[in-house]
Every structure is written in C-alpha cells, then in structure tokens.
Amino acid sequence: MTHWPKISAIISDLDGVTYRGDEPIESAVRVFQRWNHIGLPYAFVTNNSTKSAEEFSVKLNAMGIPADPARIITTSAVAADRLSDLLEPRSRVMVIGAQALVRAVANRDFEIADEDVDAVIAGLDRSFTYEKLTRAQAALLGGAHFIGTNPDTMLPKGGGFEPGAGSILKAIEAASGVTPIIIGKPEPDLVTMALSILGTDRQSTFMLGDQIMTDIAAGHAAGLPTIRVRTGVIEKDPPSISPDFDIESLECIPVDAFSTSKAL
C-alpha cells in the first residue's frame, strides 16, 4: 500500500489533468470539487498560451471545477513579463500565437509589429503559415530575441492529439538557427510563481501533471514533490525523470493525505 505524506497544497497542470481538449475528465472534476470543499489550496499552471487566466477560469468553472483566475498562471502572462526584462517600453514585437498572447504583450506596453522587430514571441498558433515562418526567420536572422511560450509538441484533444506550440518553435528554430528562450514547463517559472501566490510550504506542495518531461520536470526544477496522473499524454520512451507518485487517476490520492481540518 502506498504511503502518502501530508499534502498542504497542489499546483496542477490543466490539459491532460482536468480535461482533454474541451472534454472534462470526470474523475478530476469530482476530486477538485472535493479539494475545494475541504479547503485545500490549489493553483493551476498551463503551457497553453491561447487563453487568459480569466478565460481558463470560465472554462474550468463551466466544467464544475472551482477555479479562481488569480490562481491560474499562463505562459502568455509570464512570457510577456520576460519581454519586459529584455526590452525597453514601446519596443516592436512580433507575436506568433493566439489573441491571448497578443493582448498579454500589448498590455506590457509593446508595439505589435511584423517587421523591424526587437523580439519574436511564439506560442500555439492554429493559423500558423509559411508566411509567418518567413517573417520570423528574417527577424531572428536580423538579431531579434526569440521567446517561446512552451516546448510541448503535442496536446491531448478528445480521444487523440494535436500539434502543440513546440512544433511551431521547432519549425522557426530550424529555419533561423536560433534557439528560443523557453518560459513554460519544464522550466520552473510558472511553478515558482504559483508557489509564491499560494504561500504554502515548498516541501508539502505537490506539482501535479500528466507529462513527465514537462510537468514533472518543472516540479523538480522548482524543488517540489511531484505526482504524475495517467489521464493525458503518455511518453513513449522511458523518461529520465521519475515522479514521486505515479497514479491512474486523481481519485487514487487518499483524502487523509491532505493537511486540512476538513480532511481529517
């Protein structure tokens, strides 16, 4: 029988843990409702740059998962913050991605442009074209910074998968020879920000995700214990990183593992 340590908080991935594409994972819905009821602090971190925290909150709540936008950290917001460290205000930035990423960059006082830019920032773009690839290539060969929201090459969707932002980053990197600065998991930035928002103990705050090479790696990089749940992407090759716990569904975590008064 698995011995679970006390868990004071959860930092969770979204796609593959709470839902697959637009389909809720029913076991996750039940568990997050239970966690909310017992007062367990939790936050969400997502490599998906196509929605704002507010939009993710609406999606989760509509599925029955209580979600506060203040506790949803997206790569759009964090990537735009990184631009502020690299560039002067009003710098010109090429954005390859969804409107959420465009808004996040514009809200940091940068000018959105396609030519003569100081940086290229790229995320999941379902309208990605050869023309966009050509413009990004020219900008990067001209010395622009290159920021990528996340390296995920595939995303869960319904009963299958679709290409992720990492596939677009690979194309741009191949065309330009420039390697992007990665903001999302497996880098620790999102997890570290979530931990600071929760204000909970690092040793008993667990990172929860379905992908070992992104979610679990990010948890390790941030110094958190980790839980892998097998409801999303399953890597084909044996990973070089192991989660502390590996479960089939969130319902495998016993209620008495949580250090809240209502859980006792």
Phi and psi in degrees as GROMACS dihedral restraints (atoms count N, CA, C in turn):
[ dihedral_restraints ]
;  ai    aj    ak    al  type     phi  dphi    fc
    3     4     5     6     1   -69.1    20    10
    4     5     6     7     1   131.7    20    10
    6     7     8     9     1   -94.1    20    10
    7     8     9    10     1   119.3    20    10
    9    10    11    12     1  -100.0    20    10
   10    11    12    13     1   131.4    20    10
   12    13    14    15     1   -74.8    20    10
   13    14    15    16     1   170.6    20    10
   15    16    17    18     1   -69.9    20    10
   16    17    18    19     1   135.5    20    10
   18    19    20    21     1  -112.0    20    10
   19    20    21    22     1   120.6    20    10
   21    22    23    24     1   -95.2    20    10
   22    23    24    25     1   -19.4    20    10
   24    25    26    27     1  -166.7    20    10
   25    26    27    28     1   161.9    20    10
   27    28    29    30     1  -127.0    20    10
   28    29    30    31     1   133.8    20    10
   30    31    32    33     1  -112.4    20    10
   31    32    33    34     1   117.7    20    10
   33    34    35    36     1  -118.9    20    10
   34    35    36    37     1   140.7    20    10
   36    37    38    39     1   -66.9    20    10
   37    38    39    40     1   167.3    20    10
   39    40    41    42     1  -105.9    20    10
   40    41    42    43     1   -73.5    20    10
   42    43    44    45     1   -67.6    20    10
   43    44    45    46     1   124.1    20    10
   45    46    47    48     1    96.9    20    10
   46    47    48    49     1   -13.5    20    10
   48    49    50    51     1  -113.8    20    10
   49    50    51    52     1   -51.1    20    10
   51    52    53    54     1   -96.9    20    10
   52    53    54    55     1   -29.4    20    10
   54    55    56    57     1  -154.8    20    10
   55    56    57    58     1   165.8    20    10
   57    58    59    60     1  -119.9    20    10
   58    59    60    61     1   106.3    20    10
   60    61    62    63     1    66.4    20    10
   61    62    63    64     1  -114.2    20    10
   63    64    65    66     1  -107.6    20    10
   64    65    66    67     1     8.2    20    10
   66    67    68    69     1  -102.7    20    10
   67    68    69    70     1   118.6    20    10
   69    70    71    72     1   -65.5    20    10
   70    71    72    73     1   147.0    20    10
   72    73    74    75     1   -90.8    20    10
   73    74    75    76     1   108.2    20    10
   75    76    77    78     1   -59.2    20    10
   76    77    78    79     1   -37.6    20    10
   78    79    80    81     1   -64.1    20    10
   79    80    81    82     1   -36.2    20    10
   81    82    83    84     1   -68.2    20    10
   82    83    84    85     1   -39.4    20    10
   84    85    86    87     1   -58.2    20    10
   85    86    87    88     1   -47.0    20    10
   87    88    89    90     1   -62.6    20    10
   88    89    90    91     1   -42.0    20    10
   90    91    92    93     1   -70.4    20    10
   91    92    93    94     1   -43.7    20    10
   93    94    95    96     1   -66.5    20    10
   94    95    96    97     1   -34.0    20    10
   96    97    98    99     1   -62.9    20    10
   97    98    99   100     1   -40.3    20    10
   99   100   101   102     1   -65.7    20    10
  100   101   102   103     1   -43.9    20    10
  102   103   104   105     1   -62.6    20    10
  103   104   105   106     1   -41.0    20    10
  105   106   107   108     1   -62.9    20    10
  106   107   108   109     1   -39.6    20    10
  108   109   110   111     1   -64.8    20    10
  109   110   111   112     1   -39.0    20    10
  111   112   113   114     1   -86.2    20    10
  112   113   114   115     1    -1.3    20    10
  114   115   116   117     1    82.6    20    10
  115   116   117   118     1    22.6    20    10
  117   118   119   120     1   -73.5    20    10
  118   119   120   121     1   123.7    20    10
  120   121   122   123     1   -68.4    20    10
  121   122   123   124     1   135.5    20    10
  123   124   125   126     1  -148.5    20    10
  124   125   126   127     1   152.8    20    10
  126   127   128   129     1  -136.3    20    10
  127   128   129   130     1   161.5    20    10
  129   130   131   132     1  -117.0    20    10
  130   131   132   133     1   139.7    20    10
  132   133   134   135     1  -126.3    20    10
  133   134   135   136     1   131.7    20    10
  135   136   137   138     1  -135.8    20    10
  136   137   138   139     1   137.4    20    10
  138   139   140   141     1   -77.9    20    10
  139   140   141   142     1   -11.1    20    10
  141   142   143   144     1   -71.7    20    10
  142   143   144   145     1   119.9    20    10
  144   145   146   147     1  -101.5    20    10
  145   146   147   148     1    10.9    20    10
  147   148   149   150     1   -88.9    20    10
  148   149   150   151     1    -9.0    20    10
  150   151   152   153     1  -134.7    20    10
  151   152   153   154     1   153.6    20    10
  153   154   155   156     1   -81.5    20    10
  154   155   156   157     1   169.7    20    10
  156   157   158   159     1   -59.1    20    10
  157   158   159   160     1   -37.8    20    10
  159   160   161   162     1   -65.8    20    10
  160   161   162   163     1   -40.0    20    10
  162   163   164   165     1   -68.3    20    10
  163   164   165   166     1   -39.1    20    10
  165   166   167   168     1   -64.5    20    10
  166   167   168   169     1   -38.4    20    10
  168   169   170   171     1   -61.3    20    10
  169   170   171   172     1   -43.9    20    10
  171   172   173   174     1   -60.7    20    10
  172   173   174   175     1   -45.1    20    10
  174   175   176   177     1   -61.5    20    10
  175   176   177   178     1   -47.0    20    10
  177   178   179   180     1   -66.1    20    10
  178   179   180   181     1   -45.9    20    10
  180   181   182   183     1   -63.7    20    10
  181   182   183   184     1   -34.9    20    10
  183   184   185   186     1   -65.5    20    10
  184   185   186   187     1   -27.2    20    10
  186   187   188   189     1   -84.2    20    10
  187   188   189   190     1    -8.6    20    10
  189   190   191   192     1   100.0    20    10
  190   191   192   193     1     7.0    20    10
  192   193   194   195     1  -100.3    20    10
  193   194   195   196     1   112.9    20    10
  195   196   197   198     1   -62.5    20    10
  196   197   198   199     1   124.8    20    10
  198   199   200   201     1  -145.2    20    10
  199   200   201   202     1   123.7    20    10
  201   202   203   204     1   -94.7    20    10
  202   203   204   205     1   124.8    20    10
  204   205   206   207     1   -58.8    20    10
  205   206   207   208     1   -25.6    20    10
  207   208   209   210     1   -68.1    20    10
  208   209   210   211     1   -14.9    20    10
  210   211   212   213     1  -114.6    20    10
  211   212   213   214     1    28.5    20    10
  213   214   215   216     1  -122.5    20    10
  214   215   216   217     1   115.6    20    10
  216   217   218   219     1  -107.8    20    10
  217   218   219   220     1   121.7    20    10
  219   220   221   222     1  -110.1    20    10
  220   221   222   223     1   156.4    20    10
  222   223   224   225     1   -69.5    20    10
  223   224   225   226     1   -25.7    20    10
  225   226   227   228     1   -58.8    20    10
  226   227   228   229     1   -49.4    20    10
  228   229   230   231     1   -67.5    20    10
  229   230   231   232     1   -44.8    20    10
  231   232   233   234     1   -71.3    20    10
  232   233   234   235     1   -36.7    20    10
  234   235   236   237     1   -65.0    20    10
  235   236   237   238     1   -40.2    20    10
  237   238   239   240     1   -64.3    20    10
  238   239   240   241     1   -37.2    20    10
  240   241   242   243     1   -61.7    20    10
  241   242   243   244     1   -40.2    20    10
  243   244   245   246     1   -63.8    20    10
  244   245   246   247     1   -36.6    20    10
  246   247   248   249     1   -58.4    20    10
  247   248   249   250     1   -36.5    20    10
  249   250   251   252     1   -64.7    20    10
  250   251   252   253     1   -24.9    20    10
  252   253   254   255     1   -79.4    20    10
  253   254   255   256     1   -23.8    20    10
  255   256   257   258     1   -98.6    20    10
  256   257   258   259     1   -30.2    20    10
  258   259   260   261     1  -122.3    20    10
  259   260   261   262     1   158.5    20    10
  261   262   263   264     1   -79.1    20    10
  262   263   264   265     1   153.4    20    10
  264   265   266   267     1   -55.8    20    10
  265   266   267   268     1   146.6    20    10
  267   268   269   270     1    72.3    20    10
  268   269   270   271     1     9.2    20    10
  270   271   272   273     1   -63.1    20    10
  271   272   273   274     1   154.0    20    10
  273   274   275   276     1   -89.3    20    10
  274   275   276   277     1   131.2    20    10
  276   277   278   279     1  -132.0    20    10
  277   278   279   280     1   131.2    20    10
  279   280   281   282     1   -89.3    20    10
  280   281   282   283     1   126.9    20    10
  282   283   284   285     1  -113.4    20    10
  283   284   285   286     1   120.9    20    10
  285   286   287   288     1  -110.1    20    10
  286   287   288   289     1   105.2    20    10
  288   289   290   291     1   166.6    20    10
  289   290   291   292     1  -170.9    20    10
  291   292   293   294     1   -80.1    20    10
  292   293   294   295     1   171.3    20    10
  294   295   296   297     1   -62.4    20    10
  295   296   297   298     1   -28.7    20    10
  297   298   299   300     1   -61.3    20    10
  298   299   300   301     1   -39.4    20    10
  300   301   302   303     1   -71.3    20    10
  301   302   303   304     1   -40.4    20    10
  303   304   305   306     1   -59.2    20    10
  304   305   306   307     1   -46.8    20    10
  306   307   308   309     1   -63.6    20    10
  307   308   309   310     1   -41.2    20    10
  309   310   311   312     1   -61.6    20    10
  310   311   312   313     1   -40.7    20    10
  312   313   314   315     1   -70.0    20    10
  313   314   315   316     1   -45.5    20    10
  315   316   317   318     1   -62.0    20    10
  316   317   318   319     1   -35.9    20    10
  318   319   320   321     1   -69.0    20    10
  319   320   321   322     1   -14.6    20    10
  321   322   323   324     1   -93.1    20    10
  322   323   324   325     1    15.4    20    10
  324   325   326   327     1    70.8    20    10
  325   326   327   328     1    37.0    20    10
  327   328   329   330     1  -107.6    20    10
  328   329   330   331     1   153.2    20    10
  330   331   332   333     1   -92.4    20    10
  331   332   333   334     1   125.8    20    10
  333   334   335   336     1   -80.5    20    10
  334   335   336   337     1   125.8    20    10
  336   337   338   339     1  -149.3    20    10
  337   338   339   340     1   166.0    20    10
  339   340   341   342     1  -112.4    20    10
  340   341   342   343     1   -13.1    20    10
  342   343   344   345     1  -136.8    20    10
  343   344   345   346     1   157.6    20    10
  345   346   347   348     1    51.8    20    10
  346   347   348   349     1    50.3    20    10
  348   349   350   351     1  -102.0    20    10
  349   350   351   352     1   158.5    20    10
  351   352   353   354     1   -95.4    20    10
  352   353   354   355     1   -14.9    20    10
  354   355   356   357     1  -156.1    20    10
  355   356   357   358     1   150.7    20    10
  357   358   359   360     1  -116.4    20    10
  358   359   360   361     1   125.9    20    10
  360   361   362   363     1  -120.1    20    10
  361   362   363   364     1   128.1    20    10
  363   364   365   366     1  -131.0    20    10
  364   365   366   367     1   138.8    20    10
  366   367   368   369     1  -138.8    20    10
  367   368   369   370     1  -157.7    20    10
  369   370   371   372     1   -68.5    20    10
  370   371   372   373     1   123.5    20    10
  372   373   374   375     1  -134.7    20    10
  373   374   375   376     1   103.1    20    10
  375   376   377   378     1   -76.1    20    10
  376   377   378   379     1    -0.3    20    10
  378   379   380   381     1  -114.5    20    10
  379   380   381   382     1    24.3    20    10
  381   382   383   384     1   -63.1    20    10
  382   383   384   385     1   134.1    20    10
  384   385   386   387     1  -132.7    20    10
  385   386   387   388     1   168.4    20    10
  387   388   389   390     1   -61.8    20    10
  388   389   390   391     1   -35.2    20    10
  390   391   392   393     1   -63.1    20    10
  391   392   393   394     1   -42.6    20    10
  393   394   395   396     1   -64.8    20    10
  394   395   396   397     1   -40.0    20    10
  396   397   398   399     1   -60.8    20    10
  397   398   399   400     1   -42.0    20    10
  399   400   401   402     1   -64.5    20    10
  400   401   402   403     1   -42.0    20    10
  402   403   404   405     1   -67.0    20    10
  403   404   405   406     1   -40.7    20    10
  405   406   407   408     1   -64.5    20    10
  406   407   408   409     1   -41.4    20    10
  408   409   410   411     1   -57.8    20    10
  409   410   411   412     1   -47.8    20    10
  411   412   413   414     1   -61.7    20    10
  412   413   414   415     1   -42.7    20    10
  414   415   416   417     1   -64.5    20    10
  415   416   417   418     1   -43.7    20    10
  417   418   419   420     1   -71.8    20    10
  418   419   420   421     1   -37.0    20    10
  420   421   422   423     1   -66.1    20    10
  421   422   423   424     1   -22.2    20    10
  423   424   425   426     1   -85.8    20    10
  424   425   426   427     1     0.7    20    10
  426   427   428   429     1   104.0    20    10
  427   428   429   430     1     7.1    20    10
  429   430   431   432     1   -68.5    20    10
  430   431   432   433     1   151.1    20    10
  432   433   434   435     1   -67.7    20    10
  433   434   435   436     1   152.6    20    10
  435   436   437   438     1  -128.5    20    10
  436   437   438   439     1   115.3    20    10
  438   439   440   441     1  -119.0    20    10
  439   440   441   442     1   132.2    20    10
  441   442   443   444     1  -114.7    20    10
  442   443   444   445     1   137.3    20    10
  444   445   446   447     1   -67.2    20    10
  445   446   447   448     1   -38.8    20    10
  447   448   449   450     1  -168.7    20    10
  448   449   450   451     1   157.8    20    10
  450   451   452   453     1   -97.4    20    10
  451   452   453   454     1     7.7    20    10
  453   454   455   456     1   -61.5    20    10
  454   455   456   457     1   119.5    20    10
  456   457   458   459     1   -86.5    20    10
  457   458   459   460     1   -18.5    20    10
  459   460   461   462     1  -142.7    20    10
  460   461   462   463     1   151.0    20    10
  462   463   464   465     1  -127.3    20    10
  463   464   465   466     1   142.6    20    10
  465   466   467   468     1   -64.0    20    10
  466   467   468   469     1   139.4    20    10
  468   469   470   471     1  -149.7    20    10
  469   470   471   472     1   110.6    20    10
  471   472   473   474     1    57.0    20    10
  472   473   474   475     1  -122.3    20    10
  474   475   476   477     1   -93.6    20    10
  475   476   477   478     1     5.7    20    10
  477   478   479   480     1  -140.2    20    10
  478   479   480   481     1  -139.9    20    10
  480   481   482   483     1  -143.1    20    10
  481   482   483   484     1   165.3    20    10
  483   484   485   486     1  -137.9    20    10
  484   485   486   487     1   158.6    20    10
  486   487   488   489     1   -62.4    20    10
  487   488   489   490     1   141.7    20    10
  489   490   491   492     1  -103.2    20    10
  490   491   492   493     1  -176.5    20    10
  492   493   494   495     1   -60.2    20    10
  493   494   495   496     1   -32.4    20    10
  495   496   497   498     1   -59.6    20    10
  496   497   498   499     1   -30.7    20    10
  498   499   500   501     1   -65.7    20    10
  499   500   501   502     1   -38.6    20    10
  501   502   503   504     1   -70.0    20    10
  502   503   504   505     1   -42.1    20    10
  504   505   506   507     1   -60.3    20    10
  505   506   507   508     1   -40.3    20    10
  507   508   509   510     1   -62.5    20    10
  508   509   510   511     1   -39.5    20    10
  510   511   512   513     1   -64.8    20    10
  511   512   513   514     1   -44.5    20    10
  513   514   515   516     1   -67.0    20    10
  514   515   516   517     1   -40.3    20    10
  516   517   518   519     1   -63.7    20    10
  517   518   519   520     1   -42.2    20    10
  519   520   521   522     1   -63.9    20    10
  520   521   522   523     1   -37.7    20    10
  522   523   524   525     1   -74.3    20    10
  523   524   525   526     1   -30.1    20    10
  525   526   527   528     1  -108.4    20    10
  526   527   528   529     1   -23.3    20    10
  528   529   530   531     1    77.8    20    10
  529   530   531   532     1     9.8    20    10
  531   532   533   534     1  -106.1    20    10
  532   533   534   535     1   129.1    20    10
  534   535   536   537     1   -88.5    20    10
  535   536   537   538     1   131.1    20    10
  537   538   539   540     1   -76.0    20    10
  538   539   540   541     1   154.1    20    10
  540   541   542   543     1   -78.6    20    10
  541   542   543   544     1   120.3    20    10
  543   544   545   546     1   -92.7    20    10
  544   545   546   547     1   131.7    20    10
  546   547   548   549     1   -96.7    20    10
  547   548   549   550     1   -43.5    20    10
  549   550   551   552     1   -79.8    20    10
  550   551   552   553     1  -176.2    20    10
  552   553   554   555     1   -57.8    20    10
  553   554   555   556     1   137.0    20    10
  555   556   557   558     1   -87.0    20    10
  556   557   558   559     1     1.3    20    10
  558   559   560   561     1   -66.4    20    10
  559   560   561   562     1   153.6    20    10
  561   562   563   564     1   -86.1    20    10
  562   563   564   565     1    -1.6    20    10
  564   565   566   567     1   -54.6    20    10
  565   566   567   568     1   -48.2    20    10
  567   568   569   570     1   -64.5    20    10
  568   569   570   571     1   -43.3    20    10
  570   571   572   573     1   -66.6    20    10
  571   572   573   574     1   -41.7    20    10
  573   574   575   576     1   -62.9    20    10
  574   575   576   577     1   -40.8    20    10
  576   577   578   579     1   -65.6    20    10
  577   578   579   580     1   -42.2    20    10
  579   580   581   582     1   -61.6    20    10
  580   581   582   583     1   -41.7    20    10
  582   583   584   585     1   -62.6    20    10
  583   584   585   586     1   -39.8    20    10
  585   586   587   588     1   -67.4    20    10
  586   587   588   589     1   -33.1    20    10
  588   589   590   591     1   -70.6    20    10
  589   590   591   592     1   -42.2    20    10
  591   592   593   594     1   -70.4    20    10
  592   593   594   595     1   -36.8    20    10
  594   595   596   597     1    69.4    20    10
  595   596   597   598     1    27.1    20    10
  597   598   599   600     1  -100.5    20    10
  598   599   600   601     1   171.3    20    10
  600   601   602   603     1   -71.1    20    10
  601   602   603   604     1   130.9    20    10
  603   604   605   606     1   -61.1    20    10
  604   605   606   607     1   -38.2    20    10
  606   607   608   609     1   -71.9    20    10
  607   608   609   610     1   -21.3    20    10
  609   610   611   612     1  -118.1    20    10
  610   611   612   613     1     9.7    20    10
  612   613   614   615     1   -97.8    20    10
  613   614   615   616     1   119.9    20    10
  615   616   617   618     1   -99.5    20    10
  616   617   618   619     1   136.3    20    10
  618   619   620   621     1   -87.2    20    10
  619   620   621   622     1   128.4    20    10
  621   622   623   624     1  -118.6    20    10
  622   623   624   625     1   128.2    20    10
  624   625   626   627     1  -162.8    20    10
  625   626   627   628     1   171.0    20    10
  627   628   629   630     1  -101.6    20    10
  628   629   630   631     1   -18.1    20    10
  630   631   632   633     1  -110.9    20    10
  631   632   633   634     1   122.1    20    10
  633   634   635   636     1   -67.4    20    10
  634   635   636   637     1   -44.0    20    10
  636   637   638   639     1   -77.3    20    10
  637   638   639   640     1    -5.8    20    10
  639   640   641   642     1  -119.7    20    10
  640   641   642   643     1   -66.4    20    10
  642   643   644   645     1   -62.9    20    10
  643   644   645   646     1   -53.8    20    10
  645   646   647   648     1   -68.5    20    10
  646   647   648   649     1   -39.0    20    10
  648   649   650   651     1   -62.1    20    10
  649   650   651   652     1   -39.6    20    10
  651   652   653   654     1   -66.3    20    10
  652   653   654   655     1   -40.3    20    10
  654   655   656   657     1   -60.7    20    10
  655   656   657   658     1   -45.0    20    10
  657   658   659   660     1   -62.1    20    10
  658   659   660   661     1   -42.7    20    10
  660   661   662   663     1   -63.1    20    10
  661   662   663   664     1   -30.4    20    10
  663   664   665   666     1   -88.5    20    10
  664   665   666   667     1    -2.7    20    10
  666   667   668   669     1    82.2    20    10
  667   668   669   670     1    25.5    20    10
  669   670   671   672     1  -105.5    20    10
  670   671   672   673     1   149.1    20    10
  672   673   674   675     1   -67.9    20    10
  673   674   675   676     1   157.8    20    10
  675   676   677   678     1  -134.0    20    10
  676   677   678   679     1   152.2    20    10
  678   679   680   681     1  -130.8    20    10
  679   680   681   682     1   125.8    20    10
  681   682   683   684     1  -102.5    20    10
  682   683   684   685     1   129.6    20    10
  684   685   686   687     1  -113.2    20    10
  685   686   687   688     1   133.8    20    10
  687   688   689   690     1   -91.5    20    10
  688   689   690   691     1    53.6    20    10
  690   691   692   693     1  -114.1    20    10
  691   692   693   694     1     1.7    20    10
  693   694   695   696     1  -128.0    20    10
  694   695   696   697     1  -128.2    20    10
  696   697   698   699     1   -74.5    20    10
  697   698   699   700     1   131.1    20    10
  699   700   701   702     1  -113.5    20    10
  700   701   702   703     1   117.6    20    10
  702   703   704   705     1   -64.2    20    10
  703   704   705   706     1   142.0    20    10
  705   706   707   708     1   -78.2    20    10
  706   707   708   709     1   -40.1    20    10
  708   709   710   711     1   -89.3    20    10
  709   710   711   712     1   147.3    20    10
  711   712   713   714     1   -58.7    20    10
  712   713   714   715     1   121.5    20    10
  714   715   716   717     1   -74.1    20    10
  715   716   717   718     1   156.5    20    10
  717   718   719   720     1   -88.8    20    10
  718   719   720   721     1    -3.0    20    10
  720   721   722   723     1  -121.9    20    10
  721   722   723   724     1   139.0    20    10
  723   724   725   726     1  -117.3    20    10
  724   725   726   727     1   136.8    20    10
  726   727   728   729     1   -73.7    20    10
  727   728   729   730     1   159.7    20    10
  729   730   731   732     1   -70.3    20    10
  730   731   732   733     1   -33.5    20    10
  732   733   734   735     1  -136.2    20    10
  733   734   735   736     1   141.7    20    10
  735   736   737   738     1  -130.2    20    10
  736   737   738   739     1   113.4    20    10
  738   739   740   741     1  -128.5    20    10
  739   740   741   742     1   158.7    20    10
  741   742   743   744     1   -80.5    20    10
  742   743   744   745     1   -36.5    20    10
  744   745   746   747     1  -151.4    20    10
  745   746   747   748     1   164.5    20    10
  747   748   749   750     1   -64.7    20    10
  748   749   750   751     1   -21.2    20    10
  750   751   752   753     1   -70.2    20    10
  751   752   753   754     1    -6.8    20    10
  753   754   755   756     1   -78.0    20    10
  754   755   756   757     1   -13.9    20    10
  756   757   758   759     1   -84.1    20    10
  757   758   759   760     1   119.3    20    10
  759   760   761   762     1   -69.8    20    10
  760   761   762   763     1   144.8    20    10
  762   763   764   765     1   -61.1    20    10
  763   764   765   766     1   -33.2    20    10
  765   766   767   768     1   -75.1    20    10
  766   767   768   769     1     2.0    20    10
  768   769   770   771     1   -79.8    20    10
  769   770   771   772     1   -14.0    20    10
  771   772   773   774     1   -94.6    20    10
  772   773   774   775     1   132.5    20    10
  774   775   776   777     1   -90.7    20    10
  775   776   777   778     1    64.0    20    10
  777   778   779   780     1  -125.6    20    10
  778   779   780   781     1   152.3    20    10
  780   781   782   783     1   -62.8    20    10
  781   782   783   784     1   -35.5    20    10
  783   784   785   786     1   -74.2    20    10
  784   785   786   787     1   -18.3    20    10
  786   787   788   789     1   -83.1    20    10
  787   788   789   790     1   -14.0    20    10
